[in-house]
Amino acid sequence: MSVPLRCSFFIDGFNFYHSIDNSPLQNRYKWFNYAALARSYLPHSHQLGIIHYFTAYADWMPDKKRRHKALIRALLSEGVKVRRGKFKEKSRYCRWCQKTWKAHEEKQTDINIAIELMSSAFKNEYDTAIIISGDTDLVPAVRRVKNLFPEKRIGVLFPPGMRHGELERCCDYAIKLYANQLKKFRFSDVVQWNVGSQRLSVACPEEYK
């Protein structure tokens, strides 16, 4: 009996979030079931492997962090493996008004994805990997995996409004997710799951309704 092919997903949460953040009409889709998306785009003849979700908390924004933690609880209930990076404070300077201020830059997500993509290949945890991102910083990692493991396939699923030829060209195939498809993958307003005999739940933040 042949062994089923395995497909793992590598989700750039920060990249996906910002693909819909600028549209008020898409705000409700921040309550997003990435596991349902992965199951929907599972390649034919494959079984679902590990769903990796890479993100970082905005610790200096308590309300945003609260909403984000609720989403992560919902994702964990679906068996998603969450890997957190961090934000780094950085000084900005405007040469026009000559003022300096503090800003925050998300760090580690792209390198965490690259490391996990390579590590999972070495551990033979997938036959196909699908990256959900439009970040070209991932191109070197994809090329290296393809070079070391030519038998493995890597696809890319672009979030709404994102596409980049360089990332598309280095992958075996590319899929475009459109904004009108997002409603299929939104969590219900209350997510419930069982842990042993205990019934747990997490509610959608009001700002995402």
Summary of the structure (lengths in Angstrom):
residues: 209
radius of gyration: 18.2
end to end distance: 47.2
largest distance: 69.9
contacts: 608
relative contact order: 0.20
helix: 39%
strand: 33%
